[in-house]
Amino acid sequence: MPLPADLDQLDADTLRRLLIEQERELVWRQTKIERLTHELALHKRHRFGVKAERLPTEQAQLFEETAEADLAAMSEELEQLQPSTGTSAPKGQARRKPLPPELPRTEIRHEPDSTTCACGCQMRRIGEDVAEKLDYTPGRFTVERHIRGKWACAACETLVQAPVPAHIIDKGIPTAGLLAQVLVAKYQDHLPLYRQEGIFGRAGLAIPQSTLAQWVGQSGVHLQPLVDALKADVLAHPVLHADETPVAMLDPGAGKTHRAYLWSYSVGAFDLIKAVVYDFADSRAGRHAQAFLGEWRGTLICDDYAGYKALIAQGVTEAGCLAHARRKFFDLAAQGQSQIAREALEAIGQLYGVEREAAELDIDARQRLREAKARPILEHLHAWLLQRRTQVPNGSGIARAIDYSLKRWAALTHYVGDGRVPIDNNWIENQIRPIALGRKNWLFAGSLRAGQRAAAIMSLIQSARLNGHEPFAYLKDVLERLPSQPYSRIRELLPHRWEPVTCA
């Protein structure tokens, strides 16, 4: 926390408060440094000690990229926590190969705003520094040549250069465009980094998987504050959808995977903004939903999973998903097993007909329409289900379908009295569908950190898509602007607030 410039004008109480805050921040920073240092040491020991041959080939390659990304992310976090000295120490990186000469090149010149020395003399150009960065636009690699002129004053021997433009990875070759491509390919197109390495290789670019993994890890650290702001915006809304889906997480020590979960939370389907946040956890335990939602108290649209029950007990209002109830009757009707199921589907179909009428209405008008048209249908359906339940044998498929609806009746019908709440949870299920696709294309989580990083970056990608933005264009612009964006204005880069920079 920076100290105010007018320290000498502050009273004693204010100074004591500032001192306490400074000490608290110092303790927090030191604790986090110690935790990250310990975690980094453990990861290095595990990274170089694990028996990769115990894993299938694809999983071993994924473990390699995950380990590199995790190590890079922890190193980046540690560097950000260290006090700024104004200079950066050399990291002793190996000299990289020059970029292929056949790639198109664009020169970007950086010169001082003024070439007049402070002593009044005119400086002269005595040379230049050149740094090349690899850029990507869809379907095309190019090279940016950043040329920084050196200007000297003969009278006072002053040397001046324009400052180095800020980049997510200052001393590496990737531009924001290339980083955006790697992230979109990995987290939207579900291409593991070892496959991307092969794609780059066919273009004449020798970029090893380990380097790509380091870029992913560092990018994830820089994007995390934006994801935190996205989560805060989502939790500011009174109606949320929630769902979860299993994802395999590697356990290299055991040579196998175990089941982890990706939890999804989004604002209500009728809300003016569109945003979704994913949260990765190593289990389906309800404590993960509690930890994510924290003090939030609103209406949660979810299925009948027991993990949400503790939230309901703490004051969260539960709204059910009529599509889940319908599905149980549909499965029976599709098999031709139950006339009762077909009749239930007809009644539920009438309820969805009311929703089609209500879709474009405002909150109050939607609620009035539901009370007038949906409430009578539901009352008749409830009485009919109670009657039919007495006519079917316990344990039968139709009995289980009816029992589900009757048990969940209050939650399933909550939407009628609240025009903000949709009839089902299909909105969030549509947001989790891309994850199911990735699951079939080697979307494993190589570690808890890797799963959390994937959840964060996919939150930005999917939220960008919801708002009509092309994910590559969105991430490219955000990664270009983040290094110089004041933290107080970071919300301007959220997908539902973002506007691309246009040239005048």
C-alpha positions, 0 to 999 in steps of 0.5 A: 500500500503506497503511503500518502505524500502529505505524511507530515500533515497527518495527525497521530491517530491517522499515522498509527492507523497507516502504520498498522495497515502497513504492518498488516500488509507486510505480514500478509506479503511475507506469509504469501512469499513463504507459502509460495516458496514452499509450494515452489520447492515442492513442485520442483521436487515433484516435477523432477522426481516423478516417474513419467513412465507410469503415465500413458503418453498423452497424460505424461505430456500433459503432466510436463506442460502442467508442471512447467506452467505451474512453476512459471506461475509461482515464480511470477507470483513471487516476483510480483510480491517482491519490493520493486527496485526499479530495475530488473535483474537478468534471469540468465536465460539461454540465448534464443534462436533468431526468428525465421528470416522469411517471416514478414516483419513490421518495424515499430520505432520508439524515440524520445518525445524530445531530443533536446537535452535538459542542458539545452543542447540538441542530442544526436542519434548514435545508434539503436537497440532492436528486439524482435517479438513473434506476433500472430493474427489468425492464420499468419505469423509475423515479426515485430521489430521494436527499434529504440533509438539511442540519443546522446548529448555531447555537452553533458554526456547524457544518453536517452532512450524511449522506455521499453513498451510494457508486455505481459512477458517483457523479455520473451518473444511473444506479443499479446496476439501470440499469447492470446492464440496459445490460450484460445487454442488450449482453453477453447479449442482444447489443443494441448501444448504438445500439439501446438508445439507441432503446429508451430514447428510446421510453420518453421518455429522452434517453440518447445512445449516447456516454453509454451507452458511458461507463457500460459502460467505467466499469462494466467497470473496476470489475468487472475485479477481480471477474473477476480473482478469478474467473480465480484461482478457476478456475486453482486447479482441477486439471482445466480445459476449453478451447476457442476461437471466432473473433470479428470485430474492427473495424479502422477504419483499414482499413475492415474486420474481421479475425479475433480469438478468444475463448478459454474456460476452465472448471472440469471438468464434474464439479466442484462449482463452476461457473465459466467465464472468457473471454479475448479475444485478437487471434489464435489463437496458442498464446501466448495460452493460455500467457499465460492459464494461466501456471504452471498444471499440470493436466489440460486437456480440449481439441481437437487444435488445435496452439496447446495443444501448447506447454502439453503440452510444459511439463507440462500433461496433455492429455485429448481430446474423444471427441465430436470423434472421433465427429463425424467418423464421424457426418458420414460415416454421415449421408451414407450413405457408410461402413458402417465409420463406422456400426460405429464410432458403435455402439462409441462409443455404448457408451462413452457408455452407460457414462458415463450410468451413471457420471454420478452416481458419485463420482470413485473409483467413476466410475473403477472403472466405466470400468476395468471397462466402458469399458476393454475396449470401447476396447481392442477399438475400437482393434484394430478401427480399426487393422485397418480402416485397412489396408482403406481408401484413403489420403486417403478420408474414412473414412481421415481419421476413423480417422487422427484417432482413432488419432493422438489415442488417448492423449488420447482415452482418458485419461478412463478412468483419471481419474474427474475427467475427462469423456469429451468437451469438450462442457461448454465448447462449451456455454459458448461457444455464447452467443458464437456466437449473439452473433456473428450479432447484431452482436457485433463487438469494436470494439477489443482493449480492447473485446474484453477488456471483453466477455470479462470481463463475459460471464465474470460473466454466463455464470458467474452463469447456470451457478450458477442466478442471473438475470444482471440480479439478480446484476449489479445486486446486485454493482454496488450492493455493489462500491463499499463491498466491501472488496477482501479480501472481493471473492470473496464476490461471485463467481457461485459464492459469491454470495448475494443480500442479503435484507431481514430 
